[in-house]
Amino acid sequence: MSKKLITIVSVVSLVVLSITGFLVYRNNKVEEAVRPIKEILQAQSTGELSEPGKMARKKLIAPLGEKADALVITEDFEVGYFPPPLERLRIFIFSENPEVAEQDAISWIKSRGFSENDICNFPTVVSGIGSNR
């Protein structure tokens, strides 16, 4: 009976240690994945828009009614809007030439009345699919 008890306790201990090790490993991986997102959000805290930037923002998002939606969609990029509390513009790149598409999207935003500083202070997030970002 003593050998069976020792075997059972040993097996249970190994299973518990294995599960604990897996959970610690998984938790570390989740934290590694979330950390860059938190850093990006911290770095992109909103600044102050210029007066022309405030007017441009008002005109740009008026048709959306303060809801998240695409502002423009082209073959190479999409510019979208996210309302408060994390208000920002999002540029999503589809193009095989992401640098050109990003510049085209930024040019589109500037053509709506935003300055370079306004784009940074809004803030604006650029992302894409696969090799496109």
TIVO-2410 file (N, C-alpha, C; in nm, 3 decimals):
# residues 133
REC num residu      c1      c2      c3 atome chaine
REC   1      M   0.082  -0.120   0.000     N      A
REC   1      M   0.000   0.000   0.000    CA      A
REC   1      M   0.086   0.125   0.000     C      A
REC   2      S   0.193   0.124   0.068     N      A
REC   2      S   0.281   0.238   0.079    CA      A
REC   2      S   0.341   0.275  -0.057     C      A
REC   3      K   0.380   0.175  -0.138     N      A
REC   3      K   0.436   0.203  -0.271    CA      A
REC   3      K   0.331   0.265  -0.362     C      A
REC   4      K   0.207   0.216  -0.355     N      A
REC   4      K   0.100   0.273  -0.436    CA      A
REC   4      K   0.075   0.419  -0.399     C      A
REC   5      L   0.072   0.446  -0.269     N      A
REC   5      L   0.049   0.582  -0.222    CA      A
REC   5      L   0.161   0.675  -0.268     C      A
REC   6      I   0.284   0.628  -0.258     N      A
REC   6      I   0.399   0.709  -0.301    CA      A
REC   6      I   0.390   0.734  -0.452     C      A
REC   7      T   0.353   0.633  -0.530     N      A
REC   7      T   0.341   0.647  -0.675    CA      A
REC   7      T   0.230   0.747  -0.709     C      A
REC   8      I   0.117   0.736  -0.643     N      A
REC   8      I   0.005   0.827  -0.669    CA      A
REC   8      I   0.043   0.970  -0.633     C      A
REC   9      V   0.103   0.991  -0.518     N      A
REC   9      V   0.144   1.124  -0.476    CA      A
REC   9      V   0.247   1.181  -0.573     C      A
REC  10      S   0.340   1.098  -0.620     N      A
REC  10      S   0.442   1.143  -0.715    CA      A
REC  10      S   0.379   1.185  -0.847     C      A
REC  11      V   0.288   1.104  -0.899     N      A
REC  11      V   0.222   1.135  -1.026    CA      A
REC  11      V   0.141   1.264  -1.013     C      A
REC  12      V   0.064   1.277  -0.906     N      A
REC  12      V  -0.016   1.397  -0.884    CA      A
REC  12      V   0.075   1.520  -0.873     C      A
REC  13      S   0.185   1.506  -0.802     N      A
REC  13      S   0.280   1.617  -0.788    CA      A
REC  13      S   0.337   1.658  -0.923     C      A
REC  14      L   0.373   1.561  -1.006     N      A
REC  14      L   0.427   1.591  -1.138    CA      A
REC  14      L   0.323   1.660  -1.226     C      A
REC  15      V   0.199   1.615  -1.218     N      A
REC  15      V   0.092   1.678  -1.297    CA      A
REC  15      V   0.070   1.822  -1.251     C      A
REC  16      V   0.064   1.843  -1.121     N      A
REC  16      V   0.044   1.977  -1.067    CA      A
REC  16      V   0.161   2.068  -1.107     C      A
REC  17      L   0.283   2.021  -1.096     N      A
REC  17      L   0.400   2.100  -1.136    CA      A
REC  17      L   0.398   2.131  -1.285     C      A
REC  18      S   0.359   2.033  -1.365     N      A
REC  18      S   0.351   2.056  -1.510    CA      A
REC  18      S   0.247   2.161  -1.545     C      A
REC  19      I   0.132   2.153  -1.485     N      A
REC  19      I   0.025   2.249  -1.510    CA      A
REC  19      I   0.068   2.388  -1.463     C      A
REC  20      T   0.128   2.396  -1.346     N      A
REC  20      T   0.175   2.525  -1.295    CA      A
REC  20      T   0.280   2.585  -1.387     C      A
REC  21      G   0.374   2.503  -1.432     N      A
REC  21      G   0.476   2.551  -1.525    CA      A
REC  21      G   0.416   2.602  -1.655     C      A
REC  22      F   0.319   2.529  -1.708     N      A
REC  22      F   0.252   2.572  -1.831    CA      A
REC  22      F   0.180   2.704  -1.812     C      A
REC  23      L   0.108   2.719  -1.701     N      A
REC  23      L   0.034   2.843  -1.676    CA      A
REC  23      L   0.128   2.962  -1.659     C      A
REC  24      V   0.239   2.943  -1.591     N      A
REC  24      V   0.338   3.051  -1.577    CA      A
REC  24      V   0.395   3.089  -1.713     C      A
REC  25      Y   0.429   2.989  -1.794     N      A
REC  25      Y   0.482   3.014  -1.929    CA      A
REC  25      Y   0.380   3.089  -2.014     C      A
REC  26      R   0.255   3.045  -2.012     N      A
REC  26      R   0.150   3.110  -2.091    CA      A
REC  26      R   0.126   3.253  -2.045     C      A
REC  27      N   0.125   3.275  -1.915     N      A
REC  27      N   0.105   3.409  -1.862    CA      A
REC  27      N   0.217   3.503  -1.907     C      A
REC  28      N   0.340   3.454  -1.908     N      A
REC  28      N   0.453   3.535  -1.955    CA      A
REC  28      N   0.438   3.570  -2.102     C      A
REC  29      K   0.393   3.476  -2.183     N      A
REC  29      K   0.374   3.501  -2.326    CA      A
REC  29      K   0.265   3.605  -2.348     C      A
REC  30      V   0.157   3.598  -2.272     N      A
REC  30      V   0.048   3.695  -2.285    CA      A
REC  30      V   0.099   3.834  -2.246     C      A
REC  31      E   0.176   3.843  -2.138     N      A
REC  31      E   0.231   3.971  -2.096    CA      A
REC  31      E   0.325   4.028  -2.201     C      A
REC  32      E   0.407   3.942  -2.265     N      A
REC  32      E   0.496   3.987  -2.372    CA      A
REC  32      E   0.417   4.042  -2.490     C      A
REC  33      A   0.303   3.981  -2.521     N      A
REC  33      A   0.221   4.025  -2.633    CA      A
REC  33      A   0.148   4.155  -2.602     C      A
REC  34      V   0.108   4.175  -2.477     N      A
REC  34      V   0.031   4.292  -2.438    CA      A
REC  34      V   0.121   4.414  -2.414     C      A
REC  35      R   0.244   4.393  -2.370     N      A
REC  35      R   0.334   4.503  -2.336    CA      A
REC  35      R   0.353   4.601  -2.451     C      A
REC  36      P   0.380   4.556  -2.575     N      A
REC  36      P   0.396   4.655  -2.683    CA      A
REC  36      P   0.270   4.736  -2.708     C      A
REC  37      I   0.154   4.675  -2.691     N      A
REC  37      I   0.028   4.747  -2.711    CA      A
REC  37      I   0.015   4.857  -2.606     C      A
REC  38      K   0.045   4.826  -2.481     N      A
REC  38      K   0.038   4.925  -2.374    CA      A
REC  38      K   0.137   5.038  -2.400     C      A
REC  39      E   0.259   5.003  -2.445     N      A
REC  39      E   0.360   5.105  -2.473    CA      A
REC  39      E   0.315   5.197  -2.586     C      A
REC  40      I   0.255   5.140  -2.690     N      A
REC  40      I   0.206   5.221  -2.802    CA      A
REC  40      I   0.098   5.316  -2.754     C      A
REC  41      L   0.003   5.266  -2.676     N      A
REC  41      L  -0.106   5.351  -2.629    CA      A
REC  41      L  -0.054   5.462  -2.539     C      A
REC  42      Q   0.048   5.432  -2.456     N      A
REC  42      Q   0.107   5.535  -2.371    CA      A
REC  42      Q   0.177   5.640  -2.455     C      A
REC  43      A   0.254   5.595  -2.554     N      A
REC  43      A   0.330   5.687  -2.638    CA      A
REC  43      A   0.238   5.772  -2.723     C      A
REC  44      Q   0.119   5.723  -2.747     N      A
REC  44      Q   0.027   5.795  -2.835    CA      A
REC  44      Q  -0.084   5.863  -2.759     C      A
REC  45      S  -0.053   5.910  -2.640     N      A
REC  45      S  -0.155   5.985  -2.570    CA      A
REC  45      S  -0.180   6.113  -2.650     C      A
REC  46      T  -0.303   6.154  -2.652     N      A
REC  46      T  -0.338   6.265  -2.740    CA      A
REC  46      T  -0.275   6.395  -2.693     C      A
REC  47      G  -0.230   6.473  -2.790     N      A
REC  47      G  -0.180   6.606  -2.765    CA      A
REC  47      G  -0.288   6.706  -2.800     C      A
REC  48      E  -0.250   6.829  -2.811     N      A
REC  48      E  -0.345   6.935  -2.843    CA      A
REC  48      E  -0.342   6.963  -2.992     C      A
REC  49      L  -0.457   6.960  -3.055     N      A
REC  49      L  -0.467   6.995  -3.196    CA      A
REC  49      L  -0.460   7.147  -3.211     C      A
REC  50      S  -0.405   7.190  -3.323     N      A
REC  50      S  -0.405   7.332  -3.355    CA      A
REC  50      S  -0.550   7.375  -3.383     C      A
REC  51      E  -0.575   7.504  -3.388     N      A
REC  51      E  -0.710   7.552  -3.419    CA      A
REC  51      E  -0.757   7.500  -3.557     C      A
REC  52      P  -0.671   7.511  -3.663     N      A
REC  52      P  -0.714   7.452  -3.791    CA      A
REC  52      P  -0.734   7.300  -3.780     C      A
REC  53      G  -0.652   7.234  -3.696     N      A
REC  53      G  -0.667   7.090  -3.675    CA      A
REC  53      G  -0.799   7.056  -3.608     C      A
REC  54      K  -0.840   7.138  -3.513     N      A
REC  54      K  -0.969   7.116  -3.445    CA      A
REC  54      K  -1.084   7.130  -3.544     C      A
REC  55      M  -1.074   7.230  -3.631     N      A
REC  55      M  -1.178   7.249  -3.732    CA      A
REC  55      M  -1.180   7.131  -3.830     C      A
REC  56      A  -1.059   7.086  -3.870     N      A
REC  56      A  -1.048   6.973  -3.963    CA      A
REC  56      A  -1.107   6.847  -3.900     C      A
REC  57      R  -1.076   6.825  -3.771     N      A
REC  57      R  -1.130   6.708  -3.700    CA      A
REC  57      R  -1.283   6.713  -3.702     C      A
REC  58      K  -1.338   6.829  -3.669     N      A
REC  58      K  -1.483   6.844  -3.663    CA      A
REC  58      K  -1.547   6.812  -3.798     C      A
REC  59      K  -1.490   6.865  -3.907     N      A
REC  59      K  -1.544   6.840  -4.041    CA      A
REC  59      K  -1.528   6.694  -4.082     C      A
REC  60      L  -1.412   6.637  -4.046     N      A
REC  60      L  -1.380   6.501  -4.088    CA      A
REC  60      L  -1.473   6.398  -4.026     C      A
REC  61      I  -1.502   6.414  -3.897     N      A
REC  61      I  -1.580   6.310  -3.828    CA      A
REC  61      I  -1.728   6.342  -3.821     C      A
REC  62      A  -1.770   6.460  -3.863     N      A
REC  62      A  -1.912   6.497  -3.858    CA      A
REC  62      A  -2.002   6.393  -3.926     C      A
REC  63      P  -1.965   6.345  -4.046     N      A
REC  63      P  -2.053   6.246  -4.111    CA      A
REC  63      P  -2.063   6.113  -4.036     C      A
REC  64      L  -1.968   6.086  -3.947     N      A
REC  64      L  -1.969   5.959  -3.874    CA      A
REC  64      L  -2.055   5.964  -3.748     C      A
REC  65      G  -2.088   6.084  -3.703     N      A
REC  65      G  -2.167   6.095  -3.580    CA      A
REC  65      G  -2.093   6.043  -3.459     C      A
REC  66      E  -1.960   6.068  -3.455     N      A
REC  66      E  -1.876   6.024  -3.342    CA      A
REC  66      E  -1.872   5.871  -3.326     C      A
REC  67      K  -1.896   5.797  -3.433     N      A
REC  67      K  -1.889   5.651  -3.430    CA      A
REC  67      K  -1.764   5.605  -3.503     C      A
REC  68      A  -1.712   5.489  -3.467     N      A
REC  68      A  -1.596   5.431  -3.535    CA      A
REC  68      A  -1.638   5.388  -3.675     C      A
REC  69      D  -1.561   5.430  -3.774     N      A
REC  69      D  -1.592   5.391  -3.911    CA      A
REC  69      D  -1.477   5.432  -4.002     C      A
REC  70      A  -1.483   5.384  -4.125     N      A
REC  70      A  -1.384   5.422  -4.226    CA      A
REC  70      A  -1.417   5.561  -4.279     C      A
REC  71      L  -1.311   5.640  -4.296     N      A
REC  71      L  -1.326   5.773  -4.356    CA      A
REC  71      L  -1.303   5.767  -4.506     C      A
REC  72      V  -1.209   5.683  -4.547     N      A
REC  72      V  -1.180   5.664  -4.689    CA      A
REC  72      V  -1.122   5.524  -4.706     C      A
REC  73      I  -1.159   5.457  -4.813     N      A
REC  73      I  -1.104   5.326  -4.846    CA      A
REC  73      I  -1.059   5.331  -4.991     C      A
REC  74      T  -0.931   5.299  -5.013     N      A
REC  74      T  -0.879   5.291  -5.148    CA      A
REC  74      T  -0.826   5.150  -5.170     C      A
REC  75      E  -0.770   5.127  -5.285     N      A
REC  75      E  -0.711   4.997  -5.315    CA      A
REC  75      E  -0.588   4.970  -5.228     C      A
REC  76      D  -0.520   5.077  -5.184     N      A
REC  76      D  -0.394   5.063  -5.112    CA      A
REC  76      D  -0.403   5.086  -4.961     C      A
REC  77      F  -0.504   5.160  -4.916     N      A
REC  77      F  -0.513   5.192  -4.774    CA      A
REC  77      F  -0.656   5.225  -4.733     C      A
REC  78      E  -0.675   5.225  -4.603     N      A
REC  78      E  -0.801   5.271  -4.542    CA      A
REC  78      E  -0.764   5.365  -4.428     C      A
REC  79      V  -0.834   5.475  -4.417     N      A
REC  79      V  -0.820   5.563  -4.302    CA      A
REC  79      V  -0.949   5.554  -4.224     C      A
REC  80      G  -0.937   5.519  -4.097     N      A
REC  80      G  -1.054   5.505  -4.012    CA      A
REC  80      G  -1.046   5.593  -3.890     C      A
REC  81      Y  -1.157   5.605  -3.822     N      A
REC  81      Y  -1.167   5.688  -3.702    CA      A
REC  81      Y  -1.218   5.605  -3.585     C      A
REC  82      F  -1.153   5.621  -3.468     N      A
REC  82      F  -1.199   5.562  -3.343    CA      A
REC  82      F  -1.238   5.676  -3.250     C      A
REC  83      P  -1.359   5.674  -3.196     N      A
REC  83      P  -1.404   5.784  -3.109    CA      A
REC  83      P  -1.344   5.773  -2.968     C      A
REC  84      P  -1.366   5.876  -2.884     N      A
REC  84      P  -1.320   5.870  -2.745    CA      A
REC  84      P  -1.378   5.747  -2.676     C      A
REC  85      P  -1.312   5.692  -2.578     N      A
REC  85      P  -1.205   5.752  -2.500    CA      A
REC  85      P  -1.065   5.738  -2.562     C      A
REC  86      L  -1.044   5.650  -2.656     N      A
REC  86      L  -0.914   5.634  -2.720    CA      A
REC  86      L  -0.918   5.695  -2.860     C      A
REC  87      E  -0.964   5.815  -2.870     N      A
REC  87      E  -0.983   5.878  -3.000    CA      A
REC  87      E  -0.852   5.880  -3.078     C      A
REC  88      R  -0.861   5.836  -3.204     N      A
REC  88      R  -0.744   5.833  -3.292    CA      A
REC  88      R  -0.787   5.803  -3.434     C      A
REC  89      L  -0.695   5.831  -3.526     N      A
REC  89      L  -0.711   5.790  -3.664    CA      A
REC  89      L  -0.631   5.662  -3.684     C      A
REC  90      R  -0.678   5.575  -3.770     N      A
REC  90      R  -0.608   5.451  -3.799    CA      A
REC  90      R  -0.588   5.442  -3.950     C      A
REC  91      I  -0.463   5.420  -3.988     N      A
REC  91      I  -0.431   5.397  -4.129    CA      A
REC  91      I  -0.401   5.249  -4.142     C      A
REC  92      F  -0.477   5.180  -4.226     N      A
REC  92      F  -0.455   5.037  -4.248    CA      A
REC  92      F  -0.405   5.019  -4.391     C      A
REC  93      I  -0.289   4.957  -4.405     N      A
REC  93      I  -0.222   4.944  -4.535    CA      A
REC  93      I  -0.257   4.809  -4.598     C      A
REC  94      F  -0.298   4.813  -4.726     N      A
REC  94      F  -0.326   4.692  -4.804    CA      A
REC  94      F  -0.221   4.670  -4.913     C      A
REC  95      S  -0.148   4.773  -4.946     N      A
REC  95      S  -0.063   4.777  -5.064    CA      A
REC  95      S   0.060   4.688  -5.055     C      A
REC  96      E   0.108   4.648  -5.171     N      A
REC  96      E   0.236   4.576  -5.179    CA      A
REC  96      E   0.353   4.672  -5.161     C      A
REC  97      N   0.324   4.801  -5.168     N      A
REC  97      N   0.425   4.904  -5.148    CA      A
REC  97      N   0.381   4.990  -5.028     C      A
REC  98      P   0.403   4.940  -4.906     N      A
REC  98      P   0.345   5.005  -4.788    CA      A
REC  98      P   0.395   5.146  -4.762     C      A
REC  99      E   0.519   5.175  -4.795     N      A
REC  99      E   0.571   5.310  -4.769    CA      A
REC  99      E   0.496   5.414  -4.852     C      A
REC 100      V   0.473   5.382  -4.978     N      A
REC 100      V   0.400   5.474  -5.066    CA      A
REC 100      V   0.256   5.487  -5.020     C      A
REC 101      A   0.194   5.376  -4.985     N      A
REC 101      A   0.054   5.379  -4.939    CA      A
REC 101      A   0.042   5.460  -4.810     C      A
REC 102      E   0.138   5.446  -4.719     N      A
REC 102      E   0.135   5.524  -4.595    CA      A
REC 102      E   0.145   5.673  -4.626     C      A
REC 103      Q   0.236   5.710  -4.713     N      A
REC 103      Q   0.250   5.851  -4.750    CA      A
REC 103      Q   0.124   5.903  -4.819     C      A
REC 104      D   0.064   5.821  -4.903     N      A
REC 104      D  -0.061   5.861  -4.969    CA      A
REC 104      D  -0.172   5.883  -4.866     C      A
REC 105      A  -0.179   5.796  -4.766     N      A
REC 105      A  -0.281   5.810  -4.662    CA      A
REC 105      A  -0.257   5.936  -4.579     C      A
REC 106      I  -0.133   5.961  -4.546     N      A
REC 106      I  -0.098   6.082  -4.470    CA      A
REC 106      I  -0.129   6.206  -4.553     C      A
REC 107      S  -0.099   6.200  -4.682     N      A
REC 107      S  -0.132   6.312  -4.771    CA      A
REC 107      S  -0.283   6.336  -4.775     C      A
REC 108      W  -0.361   6.227  -4.775     N      A
REC 108      W  -0.507   6.240  -4.774    CA      A
REC 108      W  -0.551   6.311  -4.646     C      A
REC 109      I  -0.494   6.271  -4.532     N      A
REC 109      I  -0.529   6.334  -4.403    CA      A
REC 109      I  -0.490   6.482  -4.405     C      A
REC 110      K  -0.371   6.512  -4.456     N      A
REC 110      K  -0.327   6.652  -4.465    CA      A
REC 110      K  -0.418   6.733  -4.557     C      A
REC 111      S  -0.466   6.670  -4.663     N      A
REC 111      S  -0.553   6.742  -4.756    CA      A
REC 111      S  -0.686   6.779  -4.692     C      A
REC 112      R  -0.716   6.721  -4.578     N      A
REC 112      R  -0.839   6.753  -4.506    CA      A
REC 112      R  -0.817   6.863  -4.404     C      A
REC 113      G  -0.695   6.920  -4.400     N      A
REC 113      G  -0.669   7.035  -4.311    CA      A
REC 113      G  -0.581   7.007  -4.192     C      A
REC 114      F  -0.528   6.887  -4.178     N      A
REC 114      F  -0.441   6.855  -4.065    CA      A
REC 114      F  -0.296   6.885  -4.099     C      A
REC 115      S  -0.223   6.938  -4.003     N      A
REC 115      S  -0.078   6.958  -4.020    CA      A
REC 115      S  -0.006   6.831  -3.975     C      A
REC 116      E   0.123   6.827  -3.997     N      A
REC 116      E   0.205   6.713  -3.951    CA      A
REC 116      E   0.191   6.697  -3.799     C      A
REC 117      N   0.198   6.809  -3.725     N      A
REC 117      N   0.184   6.803  -3.580    CA      A
REC 117      N   0.045   6.756  -3.539     C      A
REC 118      D  -0.057   6.800  -3.612     N      A
REC 118      D  -0.193   6.754  -3.580    CA      A
REC 118      D  -0.206   6.604  -3.597     C      A
REC 119      I  -0.143   6.550  -3.700     N      A
REC 119      I  -0.149   6.404  -3.723    CA      A
REC 119      I  -0.085   6.331  -3.606     C      A
REC 120      C   0.025   6.384  -3.554     N      A
REC 120      C   0.090   6.322  -3.438    CA      A
REC 120      C   0.007   6.340  -3.311     C      A
REC 121      N  -0.055   6.455  -3.296     N      A
REC 121      N  -0.129   6.485  -3.174    CA      A
REC 121      N  -0.269   6.424  -3.172     C      A
REC 122      F  -0.317   6.375  -3.287     N      A
REC 122      F  -0.454   6.323  -3.290    CA      A
REC 122      F  -0.470   6.201  -3.202     C      A
REC 123      P  -0.395   6.100  -3.194     N      A
REC 123      P  -0.282   6.051  -3.271    CA      A
REC 123      P  -0.329   5.964  -3.387     C      A
REC 124      T  -0.232   5.919  -3.467     N      A
REC 124      T  -0.260   5.836  -3.583    CA      A
REC 124      T  -0.181   5.707  -3.572     C      A
REC 125      V  -0.247   5.594  -3.592     N      A
REC 125      V  -0.185   5.462  -3.583    CA      A
REC 125      V  -0.180   5.402  -3.723     C      A
REC 126      V  -0.063   5.351  -3.761     N      A
REC 126      V  -0.046   5.289  -3.893    CA      A
REC 126      V  -0.023   5.141  -3.873     C      A
REC 127      S  -0.098   5.058  -3.948     N      A
REC 127      S  -0.080   4.913  -3.941    CA      A
REC 127      S  -0.112   4.854  -4.077     C      A
REC 128      G  -0.090   4.723  -4.090     N      A
REC 128      G  -0.117   4.656  -4.216    CA      A
REC 128      G  -0.119   4.507  -4.200     C      A
REC 129      I  -0.133   4.439  -4.311     N      A
REC 129      I  -0.140   4.293  -4.314    CA      A
REC 129      I  -0.007   4.237  -4.359     C      A
REC 130      G   0.046   4.138  -4.287     N      A
REC 130      G   0.166   4.064  -4.329    CA      A
REC 130      G   0.281   4.153  -4.362     C      A
REC 131      S   0.339   4.134  -4.479     N      A
REC 131      S   0.458   4.208  -4.520    CA      A
REC 131      S   0.424   4.353  -4.552     C      A
REC 132      N   0.296   4.387  -4.552     N      A
REC 132      N   0.255   4.524  -4.582    CA      A
REC 132      N   0.278   4.619  -4.466     C      A
REC 133      R   0.319   4.569  -4.352     N      A
REC 133      R   0.354   4.655  -4.239    CA      A
REC 133      R   0.457   4.588  -4.159     C      A
***
